Amino acid sequence: MYGTENFNLYTDPKLECTCGHRNCDKRVVLLSVLVKVQRVRDDAGRPLSVTSGGRCTNHPDEIHRTIPADHQNCVAVDIAINSGTERMEVVRLGLKHGATAIGVAKTFIHLGWRDTGHQVMWTY
């Protein structure tokens, strides 16, 4: 089975591209990233819901890109957030477990593990 104790394609279908395009390559988040997301979940001590993972070049949120970003490179997940407390917790734990790209939105946190040698954070 591909995944970790709490994250796999059977229980978290959004780990894989969901664009529905006929040429979708169904790319999925790297196992090394899922291991880090599992550590975030373990430290949070509660379930985390993945709202987006791997995305192919045909995905509506990716089609405009000329250079592949985190989701296309399969090094990121978006985690659903319900409160400011959860938002802070996921950001803090993402940093603790080496996330180098963090996007903060009202309803989700983007956690990415880019191999660029520097950290970046943005808001949506």
DSSP file (Angstrom, degrees, kcal/mol; ACC not computed):
  #  RESIDUE AA STRUCTURE BP1 BP2  ACC     N-H-->O    O-->H-N    N-H-->O    O-->H-N    TCO  KAPPA ALPHA  PHI   PSI    X-CA   Y-CA   Z-CA
    1    1 A M              0   0    0      0, 0.0     2,-0.6     0, 0.0     7,-0.0   0.000 360.0 360.0 360.0 138.3    0.0    0.0    0.0
    2    2 A Y        +     0   0    0      2,-0.0     7,-0.9     0, 0.0     2,-0.3  -0.800 360.0  38.7 -90.7 118.5    1.2    3.5   -0.9
    3    3 A G  B    S-A    8   0A   0     -2,-0.6     5,-0.2     5,-0.2     2,-0.2  -0.951  78.9 -77.5 146.6-163.8    1.0    5.9    2.1
    4    4 A T        -     0   0    0      3,-3.0    31,-0.1    -2,-0.3    30,-0.0  -0.532  60.1 -73.3-122.7-170.8    1.5    6.2    5.8
    5    5 A E  S    S+     0   0    0      1,-0.2     3,-0.1    -2,-0.2     0, 0.0   0.874 130.8  16.2 -56.3 -39.7   -0.5    5.2    8.8
    6    6 A N  S    S+     0   0    0      1,-0.2     2,-0.5     6,-0.0    -1,-0.2   0.468 119.7  63.1-117.1  -3.9   -3.1    7.9    8.2
    7    7 A F        +     0   0    0     27,-0.0    -3,-3.0     4,-0.0     2,-0.3  -0.961  57.5 131.1-130.5 117.4   -2.6    9.1    4.6
    8    8 A N  B  >  -A    3   0A   0     -2,-0.5     4,-2.5    -5,-0.2     3,-0.4  -0.970  64.2-100.0-154.7 167.3   -3.0    6.9    1.6
    9    9 A L  T  4 S+     0   0    0     -7,-0.9     7,-0.1    -2,-0.3     6,-0.1   0.738 116.6  56.7 -64.9 -23.8   -4.8    7.0   -1.8
   10   10 A Y  T  4 S+     0   0    0      1,-0.1    -1,-0.2     2,-0.1    -3,-0.0   0.887 120.1  26.7 -76.5 -38.8   -7.7    5.0   -0.6
   11   11 A T  T  4 S+     0   0    0     -3,-0.4    -2,-0.2     1,-0.2    -1,-0.1   0.660 131.1  39.8 -96.6 -18.2   -8.7    7.3    2.3
   12   12 A D    ><  +     0   0    0     -4,-2.5     3,-2.1     1,-0.1     4,-0.2  -0.630  61.5 169.2-130.3  72.6   -7.3   10.5    0.8
   13   13 A P  G >  S+     0   0    0      0, 0.0     3,-1.3     0, 0.0    -1,-0.1   0.697  71.6  71.9 -62.3 -17.3   -8.1   10.5   -2.9
   14   14 A K  G 3  S+     0   0    0     36,-0.3    39,-0.8     1,-0.3     4,-0.1   0.470  74.5  81.4 -79.9   1.3   -7.0   14.2   -3.2
   15   15 A L  G <  S+     0   0    0     -3,-2.1    39,-2.4    38,-0.2    14,-1.5   0.756  93.1  59.3 -67.7 -23.5   -3.4   13.1   -2.7
   16   16 A E  B <  S-B   28   0B   0     -3,-1.3    12,-0.2    -4,-0.2    37,-0.2  -0.734 110.8 -83.2-103.6 152.3   -3.6   12.3   -6.5
   17   17 A C        -     0   0    0     10,-2.0    38,-0.2    -2,-0.3     3,-0.1  -0.289  39.3-173.3 -55.8 136.0   -4.5   14.8   -9.2
   18   18 A T        +     0   0    0     36,-0.2    -1,-0.1    -4,-0.1    37,-0.1   0.073  45.5 117.6-118.7  21.0   -8.2   15.2   -9.5
   19   19 A C        -     0   0    0      1,-0.1    -1,-0.1     2,-0.1     3,-0.1   0.802  63.3-144.4 -67.4 -29.0   -8.5   17.4  -12.6
   20   20 A G        +     0   0    0      1,-0.2    -1,-0.1    -3,-0.1     2,-0.0   0.478  43.2 151.6  80.0   0.5  -10.4   14.9  -14.7
   21   21 A H    >   -     0   0    0      1,-0.1     3,-2.0     2,-0.1    -1,-0.2  -0.360  55.7-122.8 -64.8 144.3   -8.6   15.9  -17.9
   22   22 A R  T 3  S+     0   0    0      1,-0.3    -1,-0.1    -3,-0.1    -2,-0.0   0.754 112.9  46.1 -63.6 -22.8   -8.3   13.1  -20.4
   23   23 A N  T 3  S+     0   0    0     35,-0.0    -1,-0.3     2,-0.0     2,-0.1   0.184  80.2 139.0-103.9  16.4   -4.5   13.4  -20.4
   24   24 A C    <   -     0   0    0     -3,-2.0    31,-0.0     1,-0.1     0, 0.0  -0.383  43.6-155.3 -61.5 133.5   -4.1   13.6  -16.6
   25   25 A D        -     0   0    0     -2,-0.1    -1,-0.1     2,-0.0    -3,-0.0   0.377  29.9-128.6 -93.3   5.0   -1.1   11.6  -15.5
   26   26 A K        -     0   0    0      1,-0.2    28,-0.1   -10,-0.1    -2,-0.1   0.849  35.2-170.1  55.5  39.6   -2.6   11.1  -12.0
   27   27 A R        -     0   0    0    -11,-0.1   -10,-2.0    26,-0.1     2,-0.3  -0.326   2.2-158.0 -65.2 147.9    0.5   12.4  -10.3
   28   28 A V  B     -B   16   0B   0    -12,-0.2   -12,-0.2    25,-0.1    27,-0.1  -0.898  26.3 -85.6-129.8 151.7    0.5   11.8   -6.5
   29   29 A V        -     0   0    0    -14,-1.5    46,-0.2    -2,-0.3    45,-0.1  -0.265  56.0-100.5 -56.2 138.9    2.4   13.4   -3.6
   30   30 A L    >>  -     0   0    0     44,-2.6     4,-2.1     1,-0.1     3,-0.7  -0.300  22.1-124.6 -62.2 144.7    5.8   11.8   -2.9
   31   31 A L  H 3> S+     0   0    0      1,-0.2     4,-2.2     2,-0.2     5,-0.2   0.867 111.5  59.9 -59.3 -37.2    5.9    9.3   -0.1
   32   32 A S  H 3> S+     0   0    0      1,-0.2     4,-1.1     2,-0.2    -1,-0.2   0.847 107.0  47.1 -61.2 -33.1    8.7   11.3    1.5
   33   33 A V  H <> S+     0   0    0     -3,-0.7     4,-2.5    41,-0.2    -1,-0.2   0.898 108.3  54.4 -73.5 -42.0    6.3   14.2    1.8
   34   34 A L  H  X S+     0   0    0     -4,-2.1     4,-2.6     1,-0.2    -2,-0.2   0.863 103.7  56.6 -59.8 -35.3    3.5   12.0    3.2
   35   35 A V  H  X S+     0   0    0     -4,-2.2     4,-1.6     2,-0.2    -1,-0.2   0.905 109.2  46.0 -62.1 -40.6    5.9   10.9    5.9
   36   36 A K  H  X S+     0   0    0     -4,-1.1     4,-2.0     2,-0.2    -2,-0.2   0.890 111.7  50.6 -69.9 -39.0    6.4   14.5    6.9
   37   37 A V  H  X S+     0   0    0     -4,-2.5     4,-2.5     1,-0.2    -2,-0.2   0.889 107.7  54.7 -64.4 -38.0    2.7   15.2    6.8
   38   38 A Q  H  X S+     0   0    0     -4,-2.6     4,-2.9     1,-0.2    -1,-0.2   0.895 106.4  51.4 -61.0 -39.7    2.2   12.1    9.0
   39   39 A R  H  X S+     0   0    0     -4,-1.6     4,-2.4     2,-0.2    -1,-0.2   0.892 108.4  51.1 -64.6 -39.3    4.6   13.7   11.5
   40   40 A V  H  X S+     0   0    0     -4,-2.0     4,-2.2     2,-0.2    -2,-0.2   0.943 112.6  46.5 -60.7 -47.0    2.6   16.9   11.5
   41   41 A R  H  X>S+     0   0    0     -4,-2.5     4,-2.0     2,-0.2     5,-1.0   0.915 110.2  52.8 -61.9 -44.0   -0.6   14.9   12.1
   42   42 A D  H  <5S+     0   0    0     -4,-2.9    -1,-0.2     1,-0.2    -2,-0.2   0.924 111.8  45.5 -58.7 -44.8    1.1   12.9   14.9
   43   43 A D  H  <5S+     0   0    0     -4,-2.4    -1,-0.2     1,-0.2    -2,-0.2   0.852 110.8  53.2 -68.3 -33.4    2.2   16.0   16.6
   44   44 A A  H  <5S-     0   0    0     -4,-2.2    -1,-0.2    -5,-0.2    -2,-0.2   0.815  97.6-145.1 -69.3 -29.1   -1.2   17.6   16.2
   45   45 A G  T  <5 +     0   0    0     -4,-2.0    -3,-0.2     1,-0.2    -4,-0.1   0.759  66.6  77.4  71.3  24.7   -2.8   14.6   17.8
   46   46 A R  S   <S-     0   0    0     -5,-1.0    -1,-0.2     0, 0.0    -2,-0.2  -0.979  90.2 -77.0-156.1 162.2   -5.9   14.8   15.5
   47   47 A P        -     0   0    0      0, 0.0     2,-0.4     0, 0.0   -41,-0.0  -0.312  38.5-156.4 -63.0 147.2   -7.0   14.0   12.0
   48   48 A L        -     0   0    0    -42,-0.1     2,-0.6    33,-0.0    33,-0.1  -0.979   9.1-139.3-123.0 140.5   -5.9   16.3    9.2
   49   49 A S        -     0   0    0     -2,-0.4    31,-2.9    31,-0.3     2,-0.5  -0.887   8.8-145.4-106.4 119.9   -7.9   16.6    5.9
   50   50 A V  E     +C   79   0C   0     -2,-0.6   -36,-0.3    29,-0.2    29,-0.2  -0.704  18.4 177.7 -82.0 125.2   -5.9   16.9    2.7
   51   51 A T  E     +     0   0C   0     27,-2.9     2,-0.3    -2,-0.5    28,-0.2   0.601  69.3  10.4-102.4 -15.5   -7.8   19.1    0.2
   52   52 A S  E     +C   78   0C   0     26,-1.0    26,-2.4   -35,-0.0    -1,-0.3  -0.948  60.5 153.1-162.2 142.9   -5.1   19.0   -2.6
   53   53 A G        +     0   0    0    -39,-0.8   -38,-0.2     1,-0.5   -37,-0.2  -0.005  59.9  14.3-133.3-119.4   -2.0   17.0   -3.3
   54   54 A G        -     0   0    0    -39,-2.4    -1,-0.5    20,-0.1     2,-0.4  -0.351  62.6-169.9 -66.3 145.5   -0.3   16.2   -6.6
   55   55 A R        -     0   0    0     16,-1.6    19,-0.2   -38,-0.2     2,-0.1  -0.999  13.1-138.8-138.8 135.6   -1.5   18.1   -9.7
   56   56 A C    >   -     0   0    0     -2,-0.4     3,-1.4   -29,-0.1     6,-0.1  -0.307  37.8 -97.5 -82.5 174.5   -0.8   17.5  -13.4
   57   57 A T  T 3  S+     0   0    0      1,-0.3     8,-0.1    15,-0.1    -1,-0.1   0.666 122.8  58.6 -68.3 -15.6    0.0   20.2  -15.9
   58   58 A N  T 3  S+     0   0    0    -35,-0.1    -1,-0.3     4,-0.1     5,-0.1   0.521  75.8 118.1 -90.4  -6.6   -3.7   20.1  -17.0
   59   59 A H  S X> S-     0   0    0     -3,-1.4     3,-2.2     1,-0.1     4,-2.1  -0.362  74.0-123.9 -61.5 137.4   -5.1   20.9  -13.6
   60   60 A P  T 34 S+     0   0    0      0, 0.0     4,-0.3     0, 0.0    -1,-0.1   0.796 111.8  50.8 -55.2 -30.8   -7.1   24.2  -13.6
   61   61 A D  T 34 S+     0   0    0      1,-0.2    -2,-0.1     2,-0.1    -4,-0.0   0.535 119.6  36.2 -83.4  -5.2   -4.9   25.6  -10.8
   62   62 A E  T X4 S+     0   0    0     -3,-2.2     3,-2.3    -6,-0.1    -1,-0.2   0.605  87.5  90.3-118.0 -19.5   -1.7   24.7  -12.7
   63   63 A I  T 3< S+     0   0    0     -4,-2.1    -2,-0.1     1,-0.3    -6,-0.1   0.746  85.6  56.8 -59.3 -26.1   -2.4   25.2  -16.4
   64   64 A H  T 3  S+     0   0    0     -4,-0.3    -1,-0.3     2,-0.0     2,-0.2   0.616  85.7 105.1 -79.0 -12.3   -1.2   28.9  -16.3
   65   65 A R    <   -     0   0    0     -3,-2.3    -3,-0.0     1,-0.1     4,-0.0  -0.455  45.4-174.4 -77.6 138.7    2.2   28.0  -14.9
   66   66 A T  S    S+     0   0    0      1,-0.3    -1,-0.1    -2,-0.2    -3,-0.0   0.635  83.6  43.9 -97.5 -21.3    5.3   28.0  -17.1
   67   67 A I  S    S-     0   0    0      0, 0.0    -1,-0.3     0, 0.0     0, 0.0  -0.993  97.5-112.8-123.0 125.6    7.5   26.6  -14.4
   68   68 A P        -     0   0    0      0, 0.0     2,-0.1     0, 0.0    -2,-0.0  -0.269  36.4-161.8 -58.1 139.2    6.1   23.7  -12.3
   69   69 A A     >  -     0   0    0     -7,-0.0     4,-2.4    45,-0.0     5,-0.2  -0.327  40.5 -63.1-110.1-165.5    5.5   24.5   -8.7
   70   70 A D  T  4>S+     0   0    0      1,-0.2     5,-2.4     2,-0.2     4,-0.4   0.861 129.2  45.8 -52.3 -49.8    5.0   22.5   -5.5
   71   71 A H  T >45S+     0   0    0      1,-0.2   -16,-1.6     2,-0.2     3,-0.9   0.904 114.8  47.7 -66.8 -40.0    1.8   20.5   -6.4
   72   72 A Q  T 345S+     0   0    0      1,-0.2    -1,-0.2   -18,-0.2    -2,-0.2   0.852 112.5  49.9 -66.3 -33.3    3.1   19.7   -9.9
   73   73 A N  T 3<5S-     0   0    0     -4,-2.4    -1,-0.2   -17,-0.1    -2,-0.2   0.468 111.6-126.5 -83.3  -1.6    6.4   18.6   -8.3
   74   74 A C  T < 5S+     0   0    0     -3,-0.9   -44,-2.6    -4,-0.4   -41,-0.2   0.804  77.6 116.3  63.3  33.7    4.4   16.5   -5.8
   75   75 A V      < +     0   0    0     -5,-2.4    38,-2.8   -46,-0.2     2,-0.3   0.083  62.6  59.5-117.0  22.1    6.1   18.0   -2.8
   76   76 A A  E     - D   0 112C   0     -6,-0.4     2,-0.3    36,-0.2    36,-0.2  -0.986  50.0-168.2-149.5 156.6    3.1   19.7   -1.2
   77   77 A V  E     - D   0 111C   0     34,-2.1    34,-2.9    -2,-0.3     2,-0.5  -0.968  20.6-134.0-136.1 154.7   -0.3   19.2    0.3
   78   78 A D  E     -CD  52 110C   0    -26,-2.4   -27,-2.9    -2,-0.3   -26,-1.0  -0.951  22.3-155.7-106.2 131.7   -3.1   21.6    1.2
   79   79 A I  E     -CD  50 109C   0     30,-2.9    30,-2.2    -2,-0.5   -29,-0.2  -0.921  19.3-116.5-112.2 129.5   -4.6   20.9    4.7
   80   80 A A  E     - D   0 108C   0    -31,-2.9     2,-0.4    -2,-0.5   -31,-0.3  -0.356  30.7-162.5 -64.3 141.6   -8.1   22.0    5.6
   81   81 A I        +     0   0    0     26,-2.6     3,-0.1     1,-0.1   -33,-0.0  -0.982  20.1 179.4-129.8 138.5   -8.4   24.6    8.4
   82   82 A N        +     0   0    0     -2,-0.4     2,-0.3     1,-0.2    -1,-0.1   0.515  67.6  15.6-114.4  -9.8  -11.4   25.5   10.5
   83   83 A S  S  > S-     0   0    0      1,-0.1     4,-2.3    24,-0.0    -1,-0.2  -0.976  74.9-104.1-157.0 166.7  -10.0   28.2   12.9
   84   84 A G  H  > S+     0   0    0     -2,-0.3     4,-2.3     2,-0.2     5,-0.2   0.836 119.8  56.0 -63.4 -33.9   -7.2   30.5   13.6
   85   85 A T  H  > S+     0   0    0      2,-0.2     4,-2.3     1,-0.2    -1,-0.2   0.930 109.1  45.4 -64.5 -45.8   -5.9   28.2   16.2
   86   86 A E  H  > S+     0   0    0      2,-0.2     4,-2.7     1,-0.2     5,-0.3   0.899 110.3  55.8 -63.2 -40.4   -5.7   25.3   13.7
   87   87 A R  H  X S+     0   0    0     -4,-2.3     4,-2.2     1,-0.2    -2,-0.2   0.947 110.6  43.6 -56.8 -50.9   -4.1   27.6   11.2
   88   88 A M  H  X S+     0   0    0     -4,-2.3     4,-2.9     1,-0.2    -1,-0.2   0.901 112.8  53.1 -62.5 -41.9   -1.3   28.5   13.7
   89   89 A E  H  X S+     0   0    0     -4,-2.3     4,-2.7     1,-0.2     5,-0.2   0.926 110.6  45.4 -60.7 -47.0   -0.9   24.9   14.8
   90   90 A V  H  X S+     0   0    0     -4,-2.7     4,-2.5     2,-0.2    -1,-0.2   0.895 114.3  48.7 -68.3 -39.2   -0.4   23.6   11.2
   91   91 A V  H  X S+     0   0    0     -4,-2.2     4,-2.5    -5,-0.3     5,-0.2   0.956 113.5  47.4 -62.1 -49.4    2.0   26.4   10.3
   92   92 A R  H  X S+     0   0    0     -4,-2.9     4,-2.2     1,-0.2    -2,-0.2   0.919 115.8  43.9 -58.8 -45.9    4.0   25.8   13.5
   93   93 A L  H  X S+     0   0    0     -4,-2.7     4,-1.8     2,-0.2    -1,-0.2   0.859 110.2  55.8 -71.3 -34.8    4.1   22.0   13.0
   94   94 A G  H  <>S+     0   0    0     -4,-2.5     5,-3.0    -5,-0.2    -2,-0.2   0.939 110.3  45.6 -59.1 -46.4    4.9   22.4    9.3
   95   95 A L  H ><5S+     0   0    0     -4,-2.5     3,-1.8     1,-0.2    -2,-0.2   0.910 109.3  55.8 -62.1 -42.6    7.9   24.5   10.1
   96   96 A K  H 3<5S+     0   0    0     -4,-2.2    -1,-0.2     1,-0.3    -2,-0.2   0.859 109.9  46.8 -57.2 -36.0    8.9   22.0   12.9
   97   97 A H  T 3<5S-     0   0    0     -4,-1.8    -1,-0.3    -3,-0.1    -2,-0.2   0.072 127.5 -93.5-101.8  23.9    9.0   19.2   10.3
   98   98 A G  T < 5 +     0   0    0     -3,-1.8    -3,-0.2     1,-0.2    -2,-0.1   0.569  60.0 166.4  88.4  10.6   10.9   21.1    7.7
   99   99 A A      < -     0   0    0     -5,-3.0    14,-0.2    -6,-0.2    -1,-0.2  -0.390  12.1-176.0 -59.8 134.1    8.3   22.7    5.4
  100  100 A T        +     0   0    0     12,-2.2    20,-2.4     1,-0.2     2,-0.4   0.482  68.7  49.0-110.9  -7.8   10.0   25.3    3.2
  101  101 A A  E     +Ef 112 120C   0     11,-2.0    11,-2.7    18,-0.2     2,-0.5  -0.956  64.2 175.0-137.1 115.7    6.9   26.7    1.5
  102  102 A I  E     -Ef 111 121C   0     18,-2.2    20,-2.1    -2,-0.4     2,-0.5  -0.979   9.0-170.9-128.0 123.6    3.9   27.7    3.4
  103  103 A G  E     -Ef 110 122C   0      7,-1.7     7,-2.8    -2,-0.5     2,-0.6  -0.947  11.5-152.7-111.5 132.5    0.8   29.4    2.0
  104  104 A V  E     +Ef 109 123C   0     18,-2.7    20,-1.9    -2,-0.5     2,-0.2  -0.914  22.7 163.1-112.4 118.1   -1.8   30.7    4.4
  105  105 A A        -     0   0    0      3,-2.2    -2,-0.0    -2,-0.6    17,-0.0  -0.736  50.1-103.9-122.7 173.3   -5.5   30.9    3.3
  106  106 A K  S    S+     0   0    0     -2,-0.2   -19,-0.1     1,-0.2     3,-0.1   0.878 118.2  22.9 -65.9 -38.0   -8.8   31.3    5.1
  107  107 A T  S    S+     0   0    0      1,-0.1   -26,-2.6   -27,-0.1     2,-0.3   0.440 126.4  25.4-114.0  -1.5   -9.7   27.6    4.7
  108  108 A F  E     -D   80   0C   0    -28,-0.3    -3,-2.2   -26,-0.0     2,-0.4  -0.990  57.5-136.0-156.0 162.4   -6.4   25.8    4.1
  109  109 A I  E     -DE  79 104C   0    -30,-2.2   -30,-2.9    -2,-0.3     2,-0.6  -0.994  19.6-143.1-120.8 129.4   -2.7   25.8    4.7
  110  110 A H  E     -DE  78 103C   0     -7,-2.8    -7,-1.7    -2,-0.4     2,-0.5  -0.827  17.3-170.2 -88.5 122.7   -0.3   24.9    1.9
  111  111 A L  E     +DE  77 102C   0    -34,-2.9   -34,-2.1    -2,-0.6     2,-0.4  -0.973  10.5 175.1-115.9 119.1    2.7   22.9    3.2
  112  112 A G  E     -DE  76 101C   0    -11,-2.7   -12,-2.2    -2,-0.5   -11,-2.0  -0.938  28.1-154.2-126.1 148.0    5.5   22.3    0.7
  113  113 A W        +     0   0    0    -38,-2.8     2,-0.1    -2,-0.4   -14,-0.1  -0.653  27.7 177.1-118.7  72.2    8.9   20.8    1.0
  114  114 A R        -     0   0    0     -2,-0.4     2,-0.6     4,-0.1     3,-0.3  -0.422  31.0-137.3 -73.3 149.4   10.8   22.5   -1.8
  115  115 A D        +     0   0    0      1,-0.2    -1,-0.1    -2,-0.1    -2,-0.0  -0.508  69.0 113.2-104.0  61.6   14.5   21.7   -2.2
  116  116 A T  S    S-     0   0    0     -2,-0.6    -1,-0.2     2,-0.3     3,-0.1   0.534  81.6-117.7-111.3 -10.2   15.6   25.3   -2.8
  117  117 A G  S    S+     0   0    0     -3,-0.3     2,-0.3     1,-0.2    -2,-0.1   0.474  86.5  72.1  85.9   0.9   17.7   26.0    0.3
  118  118 A H  S    S-     0   0    0     -4,-0.0    -2,-0.3   -18,-0.0     2,-0.3  -0.968  74.1-121.3-144.0 161.9   15.4   28.8    1.5
  119  119 A Q        -     0   0    0     -2,-0.3     2,-0.3    -3,-0.1   -18,-0.2  -0.746  24.4-174.7-103.5 151.2   12.0   29.2    3.1
  120  120 A V  E     -f  101   0C   0    -20,-2.4   -18,-2.2    -2,-0.3     2,-0.3  -0.995   5.3-172.6-143.5 146.9    9.0   31.2    1.8
  121  121 A M  E     +f  102   0C   0     -2,-0.3     2,-0.3   -20,-0.2   -18,-0.2  -0.996  10.6 167.9-139.0 144.2    5.6   32.1    3.1
  122  122 A W  E     -f  103   0C   0    -20,-2.1   -18,-2.7    -2,-0.3     2,-0.3  -0.931  24.8-128.5-145.9 168.5    2.7   33.8    1.4
  123  123 A T  E      f  104   0C   0     -2,-0.3   -18,-0.2   -20,-0.2   -20,-0.0  -0.859 360.0 360.0-117.4 157.9   -1.0   34.5    1.8
  124  124 A Y              0   0    0    -20,-1.9   -19,-0.1    -2,-0.3    -1,-0.1   0.366 360.0 360.0-103.7 360.0   -3.9   33.9   -0.6
